[in-house]
Amino acid sequence: MKRLISFPKVLALAGLLCLGFALHAQSIPVRGTVTDKDGSPVIGASVIQKGTPSNGVITAIDGSFSMTAPEGAILTVSSIGY
């Protein structure tokens, strides 16, 4: 019986599919500063990617943050007591 698709072809196709998913979900650097309504930095505020709580950072003493997130991701900012 003749095979229609060989193992190397299946492996190559699987590799191309994985590459496509990896390219689609590429992350970009995101940098910013969290300030209050008066323009003062908010220290220790959480900046988290919505829907992915494991991807987040806390702002520095000057309110700045830097992280990576997928293009188009929504970031949520929260601070206790503000």
C-alpha positions, 0 to 999 in steps of 0.5 A: 500500500502506498502512503499519501503523505510521508513522515518528513512532510507531516513534520514540516507541515507541523513546523510551519503551523507552529511558526505561524502561531509564534509569529502571530503572538509576538510581543512588543516592548511597552514602556510608560509612566503612571501618574495621578490626576495632578501629574505625580508618579504613582509608586507601586501601581500594578500594570497587568495584561488583561486576561493574563495575570502572570504578565505584569509589573509594578511601577518604580519610584518615579511611576515608570514601568517596562514590560512586553505584551502582545500587540493590541493587548489591553493593560490594566493599572491598579493601585491600592489606596488610590 
